[in-house]
């Protein structure tokens, strides 16, 4: 998908705009105000869902997308069974509503996540943060407001951490994944508006 716009699309089951069952690439595209909503069941990917596939997103904008329902996940993107790469993209105002939701902007299960030169601002969710991941996640030159939560369920760390990394642990829980962080200049101070 290249140079495309997906605006105000909806689904009553999964993926408000794009449901990828095979490897997919999204470049220079806009996803705005898409909705995946399901009453009485779970739904995934307010804008994009990838199942059993790798997903690469470059230079794209995700704004005001939402996944809504019991167990909903991934306000903008939800990926299962594949690796996710995001570069030079912006995620603003995406959200998950309902009970036990995860990943206001991105929910990733079972695959590696690499995010670079991207921005996450004002993404909301009931139980985690902007990004929910069950595996090691690497962030390079990216901004996250509010902070990231990794992973959504406790899992043991394996192998040595990458250079310049931090291990995150939840109190009274086994070690969770590894988050690699490369410093980014601080944002200007602005008052918080919910």
C-alpha positions in Angstrom: 0.0 0.0 0.0 1.7 3.2 -1.1 0.5 6.9 -1.1 -3.0 5.9 0.0 -5.6 7.4 2.3 -8.0 5.4 4.5 -10.5 7.7 6.1 -13.6 6.9 8.2 -13.8 3.2 7.4 -15.3 0.7 9.8 -15.7 -2.9 10.6 -17.9 -4.8 13.0 -15.3 -7.5 13.5 -11.6 -6.9 12.8 -9.5 -4.2 11.0 -11.2 -0.9 10.4 -9.4 -0.4 7.1 -6.8 -3.1 6.2 -6.7 -6.8 7.2 -3.5 -8.4 6.0 -3.2 -12.2 5.9 0.2 -12.1 4.1 3.3 -10.0 4.5 2.4 -6.3 3.9 4.1 -3.0 3.4 2.5 0.4 4.0 4.4 3.5 2.8 3.5 7.2 2.8 -0.1 6.5 3.7 -2.8 8.1 5.9 -5.1 6.3 8.3 -7.6 8.7 9.8 -10.7 8.0 12.0 -11.1 4.3 11.2 -13.0 2.0 13.6 -13.1 -1.7 14.4 -15.9 -2.3 16.8 -17.5 -5.5 18.1 -20.3 -5.7 20.7 -19.8 -8.7 23.0 -16.5 -9.8 21.5 -12.9 -8.9 20.8 -11.7 -6.9 17.9 -8.2 -6.0 16.7 -6.7 -3.1 14.7 -8.7 0.1 14.5 -6.9 0.8 11.2 -4.7 -2.2 10.4 -4.5 -5.8 11.4 -1.9 -8.3 10.3 -2.3 -12.0 11.2 0.5 -14.5 10.6 2.4 -12.0 8.6 5.2 -9.5 8.8 4.2 -5.8 8.6 6.4 -2.9 7.6 5.1 0.7 8.0 7.1 3.7 6.6 6.4 7.4 6.6 2.7 7.0 7.4 0.3 8.8 9.7 -2.3 7.2 12.0 -4.7 9.6 13.6 -7.9 9.0 15.7 -8.3 5.3 14.8 -10.0 3.1 17.4 -10.6 -0.5 18.3 -13.6 -1.0 20.6 -15.0 -4.0 22.4 -14.3 -6.6 25.0 -10.6 -7.5 24.7 -10.0 -5.0 21.9 -6.4 -4.3 21.0 -4.3 -2.0 18.8 -6.0 1.3 18.3 -4.1 1.8 15.1 -2.2 -1.5 14.4 -2.6 -5.0 15.8 -0.3 -7.7 14.6 -0.2 -11.4 15.5 2.4 -14.0 14.5 4.7 -11.7 12.6 7.4 -9.1 13.0 6.5 -5.3 12.9 8.8 -2.6 11.6 7.7 1.1 11.9 9.9 3.9 10.6 9.3 7.7 10.2 5.6 7.4 11.2 3.3 9.3 13.5 0.6 7.9 15.8 -1.7 10.5 17.4 -5.0 10.2 19.2 -5.5 6.5 18.5 -7.2 4.4 21.2 -8.7 1.2 22.5 -12.0 1.3 24.4 -13.7 -1.5 26.2 -12.5 -3.9 28.8 -9.0 -5.5 29.0 -7.8 -3.7 25.9 -4.2 -3.3 24.9 -2.0 -0.9 22.9 -3.5 2.5 22.3 -1.5 2.8 19.1 0.1 -0.7 18.6 -0.5 -4.1 19.9 2.0 -6.8 18.9 1.9 -10.5 19.8 4.5 -13.2 19.2 6.9 -11.1 16.9 9.8 -8.7 17.2 9.0 -5.0 17.1 11.4 -2.3 15.7 10.3 1.3 15.8 12.5 4.1 14.6 12.1 7.9 14.0 8.4 7.8 15.0 6.1 9.7 17.3 3.4 8.5 19.6 1.2 11.2 21.2 -2.1 11.0 23.0 -2.9 7.4 22.3 -5.3 6.0 24.9 -6.2 2.6 26.3 -7.8 1.0 29.3 -5.0 -1.3 30.5 -1.6 -0.6 28.9 0.0 2.3 27.1 0.8 3.5 23.6 2.6 0.3 22.7 1.8 -3.2 24.1 4.2 -5.9 23.0 4.8 -9.5 24.2 8.3 -9.7 22.8 11.5 -7.6 22.7 10.9 -4.1 21.4 13.5 -1.7 20.1 12.9 2.0 19.9 15.3 4.3 18.1 14.9 8.1 18.0 11.2 7.9 18.8 8.9 9.9 21.1 6.4 8.3 23.4 3.8 10.3 25.3 2.6 8.6 27.6 5.3 6.0 28.4 5.5 2.5 27.0 4.4 -0.6 28.8 6.2 -3.9 27.9 4.9 -6.6 27.7 1.2 -7.0 28.4 1.9 -10.4 30.1 5.0 -11.3 32.2 7.6 -13.4 30.2 11.2 -14.3 31.0 14.1 -12.5 29.4 16.4 -14.6 27.3 20.0 -14.0 26.4 22.0 -10.9 27.3 20.5 -7.5 26.8 21.5 -5.5 23.7 24.1 -2.7 24.3 22.8 0.4 26.0 19.5 -1.3 27.0 17.4 -1.2 30.1 15.6 -4.2 31.6 12.1 -3.5 32.8 10.6 -5.4 35.7 7.2 -5.3 37.2 7.1 -5.5 41.0 6.5 -9.1 42.2 6.5 -10.5 38.7 9.2 -12.3 36.7 11.5 -10.3 34.4 9.7 -9.0 31.3 11.2 -8.1 27.9 14.1 -5.9 26.9 13.6 -2.4 25.7 16.4 -0.8 23.8 16.4 3.0 23.9 18.5 5.5 22.0 18.2 9.0 23.5 16.1 11.6 21.7 16.1 15.4 22.4 13.5 16.3 25.1 10.2 17.7 24.0 9.3 21.3 25.0 7.2 21.5 28.2 3.5 22.0 27.5 0.5 21.6 29.8 -1.2 18.2 29.6 -4.7 18.3 28.2 -6.7 15.0 28.6 
